[in-house]
Amino acid sequence: MHERSSVVELAGVLRGELNRYSPGEKLPASRALVERFRVSPVTVSRALAALVAEGLVVTRPGAGAYRADQARTAGARPGDTSWQEVALSAEAPGEAVPRSVDASGVLSTLSAPPPGVIELNGGYLHPGLQPERAMAAALARAGRRPGAWGRPPVDGLPELRAWFAREIGGPAGTVSAADTLITAGGQSALTTALHALAGPGAPVLVESPTYPGMLAAARASGLRPVPVPTDPEGVRTDLLEEAFRASGARVFVCQPLFQNPTGAALGAERRAEVLRVARAAGAFVIEDDFARRLVHEDAGPLPPPLIADDPDGVVVHVCSLTKATSPSMRVGALAARGPARQRLRAIQIVDSFFVPRPLQEAALELVGAPMWSRHLRQVAAELRIRRDALATALRRQLPAEAVLPHIPSGGYHLWLRLPLGADESALATAALRAGVAVTPGRPYFCAEPPAPHLRLSFASAAGTEELTEGVRRLRTAYMDTVGA
């Protein structure tokens, strides 16, 4: 059983037993709970913390946990927050973009499903694929480094910047440490780049479909996403040129390698064309290279990042270690040239000062260890196995009208096109009732989608057996909502 499932279940049992105790009465000691429920001390601690957060339990250091005295707050008058609706929706004169932010597309990949539900909607590696021991060892070593808990350089540790620069620029060294900033993961880097390169109300070109977290970040910055259609070879560059001309946009956000959600990789001719079109428009290309370390074992040689072929500062490159390690290893990089780099730096400093030094030191320890390349090889092999298992199960279990237009050689998801008229939201809801969590396709489009879709992750499940069982449960929901 996963740790989080154990925590939820234990918290539920303890919650149900609270009536046995009077307000202020001490609960059994943590050691007694460990022995009674045969769980780890960490599980007990987290379950009690959940009850503390609900106001049901209070803890006293060195004394234990006690049932809270809720009578003190039972008669408190609930606050009236209705005034906030006016304050939060009032727009400044000339404000073109609504101020509300919809995070639902992001939450679908961040929220853990209920116990017993198979997770095909996750955005991260399953704990069994994460290098947990290596990360723990790296963090322990990092914490003992001289100055590890002091203030880091605002641009990031020089050694870590140099490592990212080598990873991004390749053997030719086309990207230097001076071009590179350390960020708190890829999402933070994307937000900084959008904030730096386009003003409120400005249009920003995006692939259609694309990553919902980027769309949410763009809208939160007051930008207007404008879709540019894609196909199995990436963004349609003929339509990209037209979109620049029609919208007047000065920013294009793309994922050239194993795009989310389609899995497409930008073809060689289109790579050059994207740079040519953007340069002619006087525009920046934000390159989100999120999946380079999630290449599959059977993929051929990878193309270099777009920034490696761009000496003129058109490309702003975003990457991170998070996807290949752990959701909590929030260390990434921004690479840019010219005045744009200075603006990115200034905005990051204002927004967050710097990335915590212990985390940067731990990242350095991790990527410098002999196990790092071995971990990436193991992930590459396992992702290929899981991808094939999920694709095979989908083809066997679902009707032919549900189509996989593209099988990627990298990344962690498949993009399933449903028959026209299918209600993807109803299907996702029915799937959850059947015991499998999937992601509807609508949040990946900033305009009306051409067809209904599901995005299915093969990295967040426990293994191939769970993937196969997840598709079997999905078939049940499919037949109930879409039909044969």
C-alpha positions in Angstrom: 0.0 0.0 0.0 1.3 3.5 -0.8 2.3 5.7 2.1 -0.3 8.3 1.3 -3.1 5.7 1.2 -2.0 4.4 4.6 -2.1 7.9 6.0 -5.6 8.6 4.7 -6.9 5.3 6.1 -5.2 5.7 9.5 -6.5 9.3 9.8 -10.0 8.0 9.0 -9.8 5.3 11.7 -8.5 7.8 14.4 -11.1 10.3 13.4 -13.9 7.8 13.9 -12.5 6.9 17.4 -12.2 10.4 18.7 -15.6 10.2 20.4 -14.1 7.7 22.8 -12.1 10.5 24.3 -13.2 13.6 26.2 -12.1 17.0 25.0 -8.6 17.5 26.3 -8.0 13.8 26.9 -4.7 12.3 25.8 -4.7 9.9 22.8 -2.6 6.7 22.7 1.1 7.3 22.3 2.5 7.2 18.8 4.4 4.0 19.6 1.2 2.3 20.6 -0.4 3.3 17.3 2.5 2.0 15.4 2.2 -1.4 17.1 -1.6 -1.5 16.9 -2.0 -0.6 13.2 1.4 -2.1 12.0 2.4 1.1 10.2 5.5 3.3 10.3 6.1 6.1 12.7 6.0 8.5 9.7 2.5 7.3 8.8 1.3 7.9 12.4 2.9 11.3 12.5 1.3 12.3 9.2 -2.2 11.0 10.1 -2.1 12.9 13.4 -0.9 16.0 11.5 -4.0 15.7 9.2 -6.3 15.6 12.3 -4.5 18.6 13.7 -5.1 20.5 10.5 -8.8 19.7 10.8 -8.9 21.1 14.3 -9.7 17.7 15.8 -6.5 17.1 17.6 -3.8 19.2 19.3 -0.2 18.2 19.9 2.0 19.3 22.8 5.8 18.8 22.2 7.1 16.1 24.5 3.6 15.3 25.9 1.7 13.7 23.0 -1.6 14.3 21.2 -4.9 15.3 22.7 -8.5 15.6 21.6 -9.2 19.3 20.8 -11.6 21.2 22.9 -13.9 22.3 20.0 -16.5 23.8 22.3 -14.4 27.0 22.5 -15.0 27.7 18.9 -18.4 26.1 18.3 -20.3 29.4 18.9 -17.9 31.6 16.9 -19.7 33.7 14.2 -18.6 32.7 10.7 -17.0 35.6 8.8 -18.7 37.3 5.9 -16.3 37.2 2.9 -18.9 38.1 0.3 -17.3 41.5 -0.2 -14.3 39.8 -1.7 -16.3 38.9 -4.9 -16.4 42.5 -5.8 -12.8 43.3 -4.9 -11.4 40.3 -6.7 -13.4 40.9 -9.9 -13.1 44.7 -10.2 -11.0 45.4 -13.3 -8.7 48.3 -13.9 -9.7 50.7 -16.7 -8.6 49.2 -20.0 -7.9 45.7 -18.5 -8.4 43.2 -21.3 -8.0 39.9 -19.5 -10.2 38.6 -16.7 -8.4 38.4 -13.3 -9.7 35.1 -12.3 -7.4 32.1 -12.6 -8.5 28.5 -13.3 -6.0 26.0 -11.8 -8.2 23.0 -12.4 -6.1 21.8 -15.4 -3.0 21.8 -13.2 -4.7 20.3 -10.1 -5.7 17.3 -12.1 -2.1 16.2 -12.3 -1.1 17.4 -8.8 -3.9 16.0 -6.7 -3.5 12.4 -5.5 -6.5 10.2 -6.3 -8.5 8.5 -3.6 -7.2 5.2 -2.2 -7.8 2.3 -4.5 -8.0 4.4 -7.6 -5.4 3.7 -10.3 -3.6 6.9 -11.3 -3.4 7.5 -15.0 -3.7 11.2 -14.7 -0.4 11.9 -12.9 2.3 14.3 -14.0 5.3 12.7 -12.2 7.1 9.4 -12.0 5.6 6.8 -9.7 7.6 6.6 -6.4 9.0 3.2 -7.5 10.7 5.0 -10.4 12.0 7.9 -8.4 15.6 7.8 -7.1 14.5 8.2 -3.5 17.6 6.7 -1.8 19.9 8.7 -4.0 18.0 11.9 -3.4 18.1 11.3 0.4 21.8 10.6 0.3 22.4 13.7 -1.8 20.4 15.9 0.5 22.3 14.5 3.5 25.6 15.2 1.9 24.5 18.6 0.7 23.4 19.6 4.3 27.0 18.9 5.5 28.7 21.1 2.9 30.4 24.2 4.2 28.0 27.1 3.8 25.2 24.9 2.7 22.6 26.8 4.8 23.9 30.2 3.9 22.7 32.7 1.3 23.3 31.5 -2.3 24.2 33.7 -5.3 20.9 35.1 -6.7 21.7 33.6 -10.1 22.3 30.2 -8.6 25.4 28.2 -7.6 28.0 28.6 -10.3 28.7 24.8 -10.5 25.0 24.1 -11.0 24.6 26.8 -13.6 27.6 25.4 -15.4 26.1 21.8 -15.3 22.8 23.0 -16.8 24.7 25.1 -19.4 26.6 21.9 -20.6 23.3 19.9 -20.6 21.6 22.6 -22.7 24.4 23.7 -25.0 25.9 20.3 -25.7 29.5 19.4 -26.6 29.8 22.6 -28.7 29.3 24.7 -25.6 26.8 27.1 -27.3 25.3 28.0 -23.9 27.4 29.3 -21.0 26.9 29.5 -17.3 26.6 33.2 -17.7 23.5 32.7 -19.9 21.9 30.5 -17.2 19.7 31.2 -14.1 18.7 28.5 -11.5 14.9 28.4 -10.9 12.5 26.7 -8.5 11.5 24.2 -11.2 10.0 24.4 -14.7 6.7 26.0 -13.7 8.4 28.9 -11.9 10.7 29.4 -14.9 7.8 29.5 -17.4 6.0 32.0 -15.2 9.0 34.2 -15.0 9.6 34.0 -18.8 6.0 34.9 -19.6 6.0 37.8 -17.1 9.3 39.1 -18.5 8.6 38.9 -22.2 5.0 40.1 -22.6 3.1 42.9 -21.0 -0.5 42.6 -19.5 -3.1 42.2 -22.2 -0.6 41.1 -24.9 -1.2 38.0 -27.1 1.1 35.0 -26.7 1.1 32.2 -29.3 0.8 28.7 -27.9 0.7 25.2 -29.4 -2.8 23.7 -29.6 -3.2 21.6 -27.6 -0.7 22.5 -24.9 0.2 22.2 -21.2 -2.6 23.6 -19.0 -0.1 24.9 -16.4 1.4 27.2 -19.0 -2.0 28.4 -20.1 -2.9 29.2 -16.5 0.4 31.0 -15.9 -0.2 33.1 -19.1 -3.7 34.1 -18.0 -2.5 34.8 -14.5 0.0 37.2 -16.0 -2.8 39.0 -17.9 -1.8 37.5 -21.3 -4.1 36.3 -24.1 -3.2 32.8 -25.3 -3.6 32.4 -29.1 -3.7 28.8 -30.4 -1.5 27.5 -33.2 -2.5 24.0 -34.4 -0.1 21.0 -34.2 0.2 17.7 -36.0 2.4 14.6 -35.4 5.5 16.7 -36.4 4.9 19.5 -34.0 3.6 23.0 -34.5 2.3 23.9 -38.0 4.9 26.5 -39.0 2.8 27.8 -41.9 0.1 28.6 -39.4 2.6 30.0 -36.9 3.7 32.6 -39.4 0.1 33.6 -40.1 -0.6 33.8 -36.3 2.3 36.1 -35.7 1.1 38.4 -38.5 -2.6 38.3 -37.5 -2.1 38.7 -33.7 1.0 40.9 -33.5 2.3 38.6 -30.8 5.9 38.8 -29.7 6.1 35.5 -27.8 5.6 31.9 -28.9 5.7 29.1 -26.2 6.5 25.6 -27.5 7.6 22.1 -26.4 9.7 20.9 -29.3 10.5 17.5 -27.8 7.8 15.0 -26.7 5.2 17.7 -26.5 2.6 17.6 -23.7 0.0 16.2 -24.4 0.5 15.0 -28.0 4.0 13.5 -27.6 5.1 15.0 -30.9 8.7 16.0 -31.6 9.4 19.0 -33.9 10.8 17.8 -37.2 14.2 19.1 -38.4 12.9 21.4 -41.1 10.3 22.9 -38.7 12.9 23.5 -36.1 14.7 25.9 -38.4 11.5 27.3 -39.7 10.3 28.2 -36.1 13.5 30.2 -35.5 13.2 31.9 -38.9 9.6 32.8 -38.5 10.1 34.1 -34.9 13.1 36.1 -35.9 11.3 37.7 -38.8 8.4 38.6 -36.4 10.8 40.1 -33.9 9.5 37.6 -31.3 10.8 35.4 -28.6 10.4 31.6 -28.5 10.0 30.2 -25.0 11.3 26.6 -25.3 9.9 24.3 -22.6 12.3 21.3 -22.7 10.5 19.5 -19.9 10.8 15.9 -21.2 14.4 15.5 -22.5 15.4 13.3 -19.5 12.3 11.2 -20.1 13.5 9.8 -23.4 12.5 6.1 -24.1 14.9 3.3 -24.5 14.0 2.8 -28.2 14.4 6.5 -29.2 17.1 7.5 -31.6 19.5 10.3 -31.1 17.8 13.4 -29.7 18.0 16.8 -31.5 19.7 19.5 -29.5 17.5 22.2 -27.8 16.4 25.0 -30.1 18.6 27.4 -28.1 21.7 25.5 -29.1 21.1 26.6 -32.8 20.2 30.2 -31.9 23.1 32.7 -31.4 20.8 35.7 -31.6 18.8 35.4 -28.4 15.5 34.5 -30.0 15.1 31.4 -27.7 14.5 31.5 -24.0 15.1 27.9 -22.7 13.3 26.3 -19.8 14.2 22.9 -18.3 14.2 21.2 -14.9 15.2 18.1 -12.9 11.7 17.6 -11.5 10.2 15.3 -14.1 13.1 12.8 -14.0 13.4 12.8 -10.2 10.6 13.8 -7.8 7.8 16.4 -7.6 9.8 18.0 -4.7 13.1 18.3 -6.5 12.1 21.7 -7.7 15.3 22.8 -9.4 15.4 24.0 -12.9 17.1 26.5 -15.2 16.4 29.4 -17.5 18.8 30.1 -20.3 18.7 33.3 -22.4 21.0 35.8 -24.1 21.1 39.6 -24.3 18.9 42.1 -22.4 16.2 39.5 -22.0 18.4 37.6 -19.7 18.8 40.7 -17.5 15.0 41.2 -17.3 14.4 37.5 -16.5 17.0 37.8 -13.7 15.4 40.9 -12.3 11.9 39.5 -12.2 13.1 36.2 -10.6 14.9 38.1 -7.9 11.8 40.3 -7.2 9.5 37.3 -7.2 11.5 34.7 -5.1 15.0 36.1 -4.2 16.7 32.7 -4.9 16.3 29.0 -4.9 17.1 27.6 -1.4 20.8 26.7 -1.3 20.4 23.2 0.3 18.2 22.2 -2.6 20.7 23.5 -5.1 23.5 21.7 -3.3 21.5 18.5 -3.2 20.8 18.8 -7.0 24.6 19.1 -7.6 25.3 16.0 -5.5 22.6 14.1 -7.3 23.6 14.8 -10.9 27.3 14.5 -10.0 26.9 11.0 -8.6 27.7 7.8 -10.6 24.1 6.6 -10.2 22.6 9.6 -12.2 23.3 8.2 -15.6 22.2 4.7 -14.4 19.0 6.2 -13.1 18.2 7.8 -16.4 18.8 4.6 -18.3 16.5 2.7 -15.9 13.8 5.3 -16.4 14.2 5.1 -20.2 13.8 1.3 -20.2 10.8 1.3 -17.8 9.0 4.1 -19.6 9.3 2.2 -22.9 7.8 -0.9 -21.3 5.0 1.0 -19.7 4.2 3.0 -22.9 3.9 -0.2 -24.9 1.8 -1.9 -22.2 -0.6 1.0 -22.1 -0.9 1.3 -25.8 -1.5 -2.4 -26.2 -4.2 -2.4 -23.6 -6.0 0.6 -25.1 -6.0 -1.1 -28.5 -7.3 -4.3 -27.2 -9.9 -3.0 -24.7 -11.3 0.1 -26.4 -13.3 0.3 -29.6 -11.5 1.3 -32.8 -13.2 4.7 -32.7 -10.8 5.6 -29.9 -7.6 6.4 -31.6 -3.9 6.9 -30.6 -2.7 9.2 -33.4 0.9 9.1 -32.2 3.1 6.8 -30.1 5.9 9.0 -28.7 9.5 7.9 -28.0 9.7 10.1 -24.9 7.6 11.6 -22.2 5.1 9.9 -20.0 1.7 10.0 -21.5 -0.5 9.0 -24.5 -3.1 11.3 -26.2 -6.2 9.4 -26.9 -8.7 10.9 -29.4 -12.3 10.0 -28.7 -15.1 9.8 -31.3 -16.8 13.1 -32.2 -19.7 13.7 -29.8 -18.2 11.8 -26.9 -18.5 13.6 -23.6 -14.9 13.5 -22.2 -15.9 15.0 -18.9 -18.6 12.5 -18.3 -16.2 9.7 -19.3 -13.6 11.0 -16.8 -16.2 11.1 -14.1 -17.4 7.6 -14.8 -13.8 6.3 -15.0 -13.2 7.7 -11.5 -16.3 5.9 -10.2 -14.9 2.7 -11.9 -11.6 3.2 -10.0 -9.2 4.9 -12.5 -8.3 8.6 -12.8 -7.8 10.0 -16.3 -7.5 13.6 -17.6 -10.0 15.1 -20.0 -8.5 16.9 -23.0 -10.4 20.2 -22.8 -8.0 22.0 -20.4 -5.2 21.5 -23.0 -6.9 23.8 -25.5 -7.2 27.6 -25.2 -10.0 27.7 -27.8 -12.6 25.2 -28.9 -11.1 21.7 -29.3 -11.4 19.9 -32.7 -12.3 16.6 -31.0 -12.7 15.2 -27.5 -9.6 13.6 -25.9 -8.2 11.9 -22.9 -4.6 12.2 -21.7 -3.3 9.0 -20.0 -0.1 8.8 -18.0 1.9 5.6 -17.9 4.5 6.9 -15.5 2.4 7.5 -12.4 1.0 3.9 -12.2 2.7 1.2 -10.2 3.6 -1.0 -13.2 2.3 -2.8 -16.3 -0.3 -4.8 -14.4 -1.8 -1.7 -12.9 -1.8 -0.1 -16.3 -3.7 -3.0 -17.8 -6.2 -3.1 -15.0 -6.6 0.7 -15.3 -7.6 0.3 -19.0 -10.0 -2.5 -18.1 -11.7 -0.1 -15.7 -11.7 2.7 -18.3 -13.4 0.3 -20.7 -16.2 -0.2 -18.3 -16.7 3.6 -18.0 -16.3 4.0 -21.8 -19.0 1.5 -22.6 -21.3 3.2 -20.1 -20.8 6.7 -21.4 -19.6 6.5 -25.0 -20.8 3.0 -26.1 -19.4 0.6 -28.6 
